Amino acid sequence: MIDKEDLMEILAEEECLTADGFDDALVGCTYGANVVAVYDIDRVIEILVEEGMDYNDAVEHADFNIVGSYVGEKTPIFMSFVV
């Protein structure tokens, strides 16, 4: 397991793209040929709600403007955890 500082170093070394304003939702990175940042989508939505959006607007915004934004092979991925 790596800490947040080490994770940020790996992402920088691998020239990974990150989602601005969502560092608290960053949960890790993939391994292999194409390393990308991995975010917790539920935490992304929580952050949007904390910033003043209602829940439904936050879900729609996250789906369309964040998760749906492909900007190349280093685009972050978003996952939901099973509990």
Buried (B, 14 or more C-beta within 10 A) or exposed (E): EEEEEEBBEBBEEBEBBBBEEBEBBBBBBBEEEEBBBBBBBBBBBBBBBEEEBEEEEBBEBBEEEBBEEEEEEBBBEBEEEEE
